[in-house]
């Protein structure tokens, strides 16, 4: 696709098709580059007050009942086990 300024613009499906043509090693490198670019900008992504409030609520609940709940390994096992 070409915009009014004559620049070539890729659609999401065009980009996906290009990515799928890369070999696995190239896709891994691309994923790393994308992840690193996100990490550099992560400080710009703010946490909303509602998210902060929810984190505070969960932390307080944990402090009141530290033995309640289960480990991540136990949770994964329960999630993955057939019902």
C-alpha atoms as a printed R data frame, in Angstrom:
   type eleno elety resid chain resno       x       y      z
1  ATOM     1    CA   UNK     A     1   0.000   0.000  0.000
2  ATOM     2    CA   UNK     A     2   1.299   3.485 -0.821
3  ATOM     3    CA   UNK     A     3   0.108   6.568  1.050
4  ATOM     4    CA   UNK     A     4  -0.425  10.044 -0.434
5  ATOM     5    CA   UNK     A     5   3.197  11.006  0.265
6  ATOM     6    CA   UNK     A     6   4.437   8.091 -1.817
7  ATOM     7    CA   UNK     A     7   5.653   6.111  1.199
8  ATOM     8    CA   UNK     A     8   5.167   2.354  1.147
9  ATOM     9    CA   UNK     A     9   2.979   1.279  4.037
10 ATOM    10    CA   UNK     A    10   2.590  -2.377  4.997
11 ATOM    11    CA   UNK     A    11  -0.680  -3.696  6.253
12 ATOM    12    CA   UNK     A    12  -0.703  -5.999  9.257
13 ATOM    13    CA   UNK     A    13  -1.253  -9.015  6.998
14 ATOM    14    CA   UNK     A    14   1.604  -7.909  4.695
15 ATOM    15    CA   UNK     A    15   3.901  -7.593  7.685
16 ATOM    16    CA   UNK     A    16   2.844 -10.993  9.003
17 ATOM    17    CA   UNK     A    17   3.518 -12.562  5.611
18 ATOM    18    CA   UNK     A    18   6.992 -11.001  5.545
19 ATOM    19    CA   UNK     A    19   7.746 -12.243  9.051
20 ATOM    20    CA   UNK     A    20   6.642 -15.772  8.153
21 ATOM    21    CA   UNK     A    21   9.225 -15.795  5.357
22 ATOM    22    CA   UNK     A    22  12.046 -15.334  7.876
23 ATOM    23    CA   UNK     A    23  13.751 -18.421  9.229
24 ATOM    24    CA   UNK     A    24  13.395 -19.222 12.918
25 ATOM    25    CA   UNK     A    25  16.696 -17.627 13.932
26 ATOM    26    CA   UNK     A    26  15.754 -14.391 12.159
27 ATOM    27    CA   UNK     A    27  12.305 -14.374 13.798
28 ATOM    28    CA   UNK     A    28  13.908 -14.878 17.215
29 ATOM    29    CA   UNK     A    29  16.257 -11.946 16.566
30 ATOM    30    CA   UNK     A    30  13.296  -9.832 15.436
31 ATOM    31    CA   UNK     A    31  11.353 -10.762 18.565
32 ATOM    32    CA   UNK     A    32  14.360  -9.800 20.704
33 ATOM    33    CA   UNK     A    33  14.677  -6.461 18.934
34 ATOM    34    CA   UNK     A    34  10.977  -5.757 19.419
35 ATOM    35    CA   UNK     A    35  11.169  -6.774 23.094
36 ATOM    36    CA   UNK     A    36  14.225  -4.558 23.642
37 ATOM    37    CA   UNK     A    37  12.465  -1.613 22.018
38 ATOM    38    CA   UNK     A    38   9.540  -2.129 24.402
39 ATOM    39    CA   UNK     A    39  11.848  -2.361 27.413
40 ATOM    40    CA   UNK     A    40  13.435   0.976 26.517
41 ATOM    41    CA   UNK     A    41  10.017   2.634 26.441
42 ATOM    42    CA   UNK     A    42   8.426   0.756 29.332
43 ATOM    43    CA   UNK     A    43   8.799   3.658 31.734
44 ATOM    44    CA   UNK     A    44   6.531   5.701 29.494
45 ATOM    45    CA   UNK     A    45   3.741   3.184 29.959
46 ATOM    46    CA   UNK     A    46   2.031   4.322 33.097
47 ATOM    47    CA   UNK     A    47   0.027   2.370 35.594
48 ATOM    48    CA   UNK     A    48  -3.433   3.770 36.174
49 ATOM    49    CA   UNK     A    49  -4.630   4.703 39.640
50 ATOM    50    CA   UNK     A    50  -7.153   1.857 39.446
51 ATOM    51    CA   UNK     A    51  -4.327  -0.608 38.722
52 ATOM    52    CA   UNK     A    52  -2.276   0.780 41.621
53 ATOM    53    CA   UNK     A    53  -5.300   0.462 43.898
54 ATOM    54    CA   UNK     A    54  -5.829  -3.157 42.847
55 ATOM    55    CA   UNK     A    55  -2.160  -4.001 43.430
56 ATOM    56    CA   UNK     A    56  -2.318  -2.366 46.864
57 ATOM    57    CA   UNK     A    57  -5.490  -4.314 47.678
58 ATOM    58    CA   UNK     A    58  -3.891  -7.609 46.657
59 ATOM    59    CA   UNK     A    59  -0.702  -6.863 48.583
60 ATOM    60    CA   UNK     A    60  -2.695  -6.021 51.716
61 ATOM    61    CA   UNK     A    61  -4.698  -9.253 51.344
62 ATOM    62    CA   UNK     A    62  -1.461 -11.218 51.009
63 ATOM    63    CA   UNK     A    63   0.005  -9.561 54.103
64 ATOM    64    CA   UNK     A    64  -3.129 -10.426 56.091
65 ATOM    65    CA   UNK     A    65  -3.218 -14.055 54.865
66 ATOM    66    CA   UNK     A    66   0.225 -15.085 53.533
67 ATOM    67    CA   UNK     A    67  -0.589 -18.809 53.669
68 ATOM    68    CA   UNK     A    68  -3.736 -18.444 51.592
69 ATOM    69    CA   UNK     A    69  -3.478 -19.346 47.937
70 ATOM    70    CA   UNK     A    70  -0.919 -21.550 46.252
71 ATOM    71    CA   UNK     A    71   2.426 -21.430 44.496
72 ATOM    72    CA   UNK     A    72   2.723 -20.727 40.778
73 ATOM    73    CA   UNK     A    73   3.711 -24.379 40.197
74 ATOM    74    CA   UNK     A    74   0.565 -25.568 41.974
75 ATOM    75    CA   UNK     A    75  -1.586 -23.125 40.020
76 ATOM    76    CA   UNK     A    76  -0.116 -24.279 36.684
77 ATOM    77    CA   UNK     A    77  -0.711 -27.900 37.627
78 ATOM    78    CA   UNK     A    78  -4.374 -27.174 38.444
79 ATOM    79    CA   UNK     A    79  -4.856 -25.161 35.247
80 ATOM    80    CA   UNK     A    80  -3.308 -27.837 33.056
81 ATOM    81    CA   UNK     A    81  -4.923 -30.859 34.674
82 ATOM    82    CA   UNK     A    82  -7.867 -32.372 32.815
83 ATOM    83    CA   UNK     A    83 -11.164 -31.707 34.498
